[in-house]
Amino acid sequence: MPHSTPIPHSYDAGWPRARAGATLTIDLDAIRANYRAVRARAAGAECAAVVKADAYGLGAARVAPMLEQAGARTFFVAHVDEGIALRPHIAPTSRVFVLHGPLTGAEADCVHHDLIPVLNSVEQIGAWRALAHRLGRPLPAAVQLDTGMSRFGLSEEDLDRIDADPDDWRGIGHCLVMSHLACADDPSDPASAHQRDRLLAMRARLPAAPLSLSASSGIFLGPDFHFDLVRPGAALYGVAPNGTAPNPMRPVVRLQARILQTRTVGPRDGVGYGLTYRPTSRRRIATIAAGYADGFMRHAAREGRAWLGTQPLPIVGRISMDSMAVDITDAPDSLTPPGAMLDLLGPQHGVDEVARGAGTIGYEILTSLGHRYHRAYVADGAASSLS
Ligand SMILES: *Cc1c(COP(=O)(O)O)cnc(C)c1O
């Protein structure tokens, strides 16, 4: 049914934010400051930036150019397609490594999109060598060694197989040898030093190339773990690199959800699915516009809080798909009308605290944040919106 009269609509740039049930604010200045702080920790090593999983859910298209401005020249993603999506947003001279390497058949896509695979198996090395042979030139690659985590990379036995055929490295342009630490978030765990020793022993069996071992947590283990290149991800996005020490990183995300409705409940009432919350006295309850479809997991309700400024307000009952209930009895009515915003992640309550309450880690909180929020990016102290 064609209609000639346009539906009235506000074109005010501030409107999407005003209309949105919840707003996720991503502080690109904080990401840049975190990059510089991590790079200073690992002075002497190249500081790459890990932007897999859409920069841990924060938007690689916005985050990667900011990291590049801060000095990053090497990026890591997990999948070939993440690399293809990233390429147009960064300089042609910046390097993109693909942690999983190519699945069989995707080698030519890596070359076409100027992505450097991390070769994790003898089979991947063989396929990369075959393509180099076909193209008649060496192709750059990183080689990953399994130094103890049993996740990715070549084992000692794989290196024996390769030693048996000296042609095996032909055509591989070694630009990085890397491994990954399993227990770096606990500085007292001896596994990190074992992995380091193993990396040094194993790399001696490969053609010379720069070495890389540490992600965010490993960088904070000290210079013995820095080698030639470090690969921080989470720390750039404000997650604590170490489970016990105070978090040195600047917070990056703030999540604010609007109060949609308020009501008073009493001892005869129940709240939410299953009526699992039954107040024992008169309480004021607000229904706010974020739920598990927005990445706010149902476990988060256990010890979860929303915040009005510095005042914590308990999440009560089960979290629904699109909403949750907050007990606002202790907050002034004048500050909690429908339309007011409560913080779910913010200055009082960062990703690590929310993760602890939900029995998970800050990484999972970040990468679970949904795509339904109004997103606002702060750069150079000013906010810009992306609805
Ligand atoms: C994800 C990942 C990183 C980044 O880890 P963070 O702990 O987020 O800093 C670095 N290296 C590899 C191999 C990874 O998989």
The ligand as a Gaussian input file, in Angstrom:
#p B3LYP/6-31G(d) Opt

LIG

0 1
 C       42.647000     -13.838000      22.279000
 C       44.085000     -14.000000      22.112000
 C       44.960000     -12.971000      22.504000
 C       44.500000     -11.766000      23.284000
 O       44.235000     -12.205000      24.589000
 P       43.836000     -11.220000      25.772000
 O       43.869000     -12.073000      26.972000
 O       42.459000     -10.736000      25.449000
 O       44.808000     -10.112000      25.797000
 C       46.294000     -13.106000      22.196000
 N       46.774000     -14.218000      21.581000
 C       45.957000     -15.236000      21.229000
 C       46.544000     -16.425000      20.573000
 C       44.593000     -15.176000      21.502000
 O       43.806000     -16.197000      21.178000

